[in-house]
Amino acid sequence: MKPAASSPRKLLLWDIDGTILHTGKAGEAALGRAMGKLHGIHRGLQGLEIAGRTDRWIVEQLLERDGKPNGAEEVARFLDVYVELLAEELPKRNGGLHPGVLGILEEAHQRPELVQALLTGNIEKGARLKLERYGVNHFFAFGAFADDSAFRNDLGPHAKRRAKEHHGEEFPPERVFVIGDTPHDVACARAMGARAIAVATGSFTESQLKDCGADAVFTDLAHPKAFFDLLKWLGIVTGK
């Protein structure tokens, strides 16, 4: 736990894929392989829109697409196989952190006025595999995941509840900031009354992210100073 800050702390909720890192489509490959292993269907994720969606939602839609049962038991079994295959796929892929992200995570981790956590469409086991692979899992003690709900807009309250459990204080919406790369991240922020910081390092452009109502949009996070300058302007941090 961080030492107490002199002013109320702010909660930064980070998306993973497209925001912090990219995996060279290891997740997509693992999902497609799981469908093949369980059902003998090898169409990958054809026909599905996956950016910003949760793993549970994607699996439900994937099973429905091919006429397979998609109840809770079937989805859980599919996700167990997916995690096994994701562990195989990650080392094969040319993934990595997006430029500048490590510097931002390190500095935010040192600032007593900030708490960092996850708000991601990954199930937690998949999220931890990805973050461990690229050396940043230790920055995130908790978060909200697809284990909590198939619907991203439901995840905010879970993240805030866990923040209170870990840090012993409430984080009202005006002190919560969602960082992501899709309109779904922005919508999730709005659903919980938080502000949205968007970055165009995924499959959406700056223009698209601005149009969906993000409070601030970055081309990328390659310049940590620019990121913290924005946080100062928004009143999230003070000092240098």
N, C-alpha and C positions, 0 to 999 in steps of 0.2 A: 504494500500500500504506500502511496506517495505521501510525503509530509503535507500537512494542512496548508492550503494556500491562503493568502491574505484576502482574496476576493472569491466569490463563488466560482467553483470550477465549471468548466465546459466539457461536454461529452462529444467527442468526435467519433462517429460511427462509419467505419470503412467498409465499402464493398471490396471484393477481392478480384475476380476475373475482369480484365479490362481496365481496372483502376489501379490496383497495387501491382499486378503481374499479369503475364500471359503464359499459358502452358504449352503453346504449340498445338492447341486443340486436343490435348490429352483427355480432357473430360468428355468431349464429343466422341472421341474414339472409344473410350471405355463404355460409354452409354450404348453406342452402336454394337460393340462386342457383346455386351450383356444381353442385348436383345437377341443376338445370334445364338449365344450360349443357352439361353433359357427357352427360346421359342423357334430357333432355326430360321429367323428372319434377318436378312442382311441388307437392309435399306438405309442403315445409318439413321440420321435424324431428318431425312428428307421430308419436306412439307411442314416442319415445325419451326416456329419462331422462338428462339431460345434466349436471346440477349435480354438480361435483366430478369429472367424467370427463375423460379426455384427448381432445385433438382426434383422435388416431389411432383411439382406441376408438370415438368417435362416428362417424367416417367409415366404419370397418369395419362398424359396426352399421347405418348408413344404407344402405350398398350391399347388405348382406345383406337388409335389410327389403324392398328392391325387386328382389331376385333378380339383382343385378349382381355380377360378379366383384369380390372384395375382397382380393386378394392384395397384396403389398408394392408392386408396380409401379402397380397401379390406385389404391391409397391415396396413394402419392406424387404421382401425377398430379393427383388430386383436391385434395390439399393445396396444390399449386402454384397451381391455379385459385382456391382459397379465399383464399389470401394476396392475390392480385390484387384480388379482389372485396372483401376486408376493407378494403383501402386506399381503395376507393371508398365503402364504407359508413360508415366511422368519421366523416368530416366531416359526414355527413348526420344524425347521431344526436345526441340531447341527452344525452350521457354526461358523466362527470366523476369526479374523485376523491371518495371518501367523506369526509365531514367529519372533520377531525382527522388524517387520514393523512399529509398533507404535513408537518405539525409533528412527527409521530413519526419519519418517515423522515429529516427534517433533523437532529433531535436524535440519533437513533441513529447517523447517519453521522459525527457529531462525537465520539462516545464511543469512546475507544480500546479499551475492553473488548468492543466489539460488532463483529461482521461481519454484513453484510446480504447476502442472496442470494435467488434465486427457487427455488421448488419449485412448479411450475405444470403444469396440464394442457394449456396452450397449446404448440404448436410454437414454436421460438424466434423465427422470423420474425414470426409473429402476435403473440407476446408483446411484441416490440420495437416493433411498430407501435402497439400499444395504449399502452404506456408512454411512447413518444415523443409520441403525440397529447396526453397529459395531463401532460407535462413532468416525468416522474419516472424515465425510463430510466437517467439517469446515476447513480442510487443503486445500481445492480445490475450489477456487473462480470461476474457469472457466475450460473449456476443449473443446475437440472435441468428438462428439458422433455419434451414428448411425443415429440420426436425420439429420446429415449433409450429409451422403452418406451411401449407402449399402456396399460400398467397403472400406475396412480399409485403403488401400493405398492412398485414397483421403483425409484422415482426417488431415494429417499433416498441410497443409496450413490453415485450419480452426483454428487449435490450435495456430499457430504462429500469425494469424491475431488477435485472441482474446488476446493473450499475449501483443501485441502492444497496443490494446485498453485499457487493464487494467493497463499497466505499462509504456506506453508512449515511448517505445523504440522497435527497431527491434531486433529480435533474429535470426541472420543468422544461417545456418545449422551447422556450426562448434561450435555453442554454444547451440545446442539442443541435448538432450539425451533421448531416448525412453527406458523405463524399462518395460519389459514384459516377458511372460513365453512361447510364442509360436513362431515358424518360421514366422508366419504372423506379429508379432510385429517387428521382425528383418527386414522383407521385407518392412514394413511401414517406419521404420527408413531410410532404404536405399533409398526409393522412394522420401524422402524429403531431402536427403543428410546428415542426422543426424547419430549419433552413437547409437549403440544398446547395452544395458546392459540386459542380459537375466538371468532368474532365473528358476531353474528346480523344481518349486513347483507346476507346473500344470501337464499336461499329456505328456510332452516331457522330455527326459533325457538330462543331460549335454552334452553328446556326440552329440545328435541330434541338440542341439542348437549351439554348436561349428561348426558343419558341415554346418549349414545354414548361417554362417558368422557373428555371434554376436561378438562384440568387446571384451566383457568380459562375463563370465558365472559364476554364483554362484549356488552352490547346493541349498542353501536357503538364507534367509536374517536374520538368527537367531543371527548373530553377527554384530551389527551396526558398530562397529569399523572397521571391515574388509571392509564393504561397503564404509565408508568414507576414508579409506586408499586407496581404488581403485580410488575414486574421486580425491584424492590428486595426485595420480600417473598419472591420466589422465589430470591433470591440471584444474579440474573443481572447486576445493576448495583449500584453503590454510590454514595454521595454524594447530590447533590440530586435 
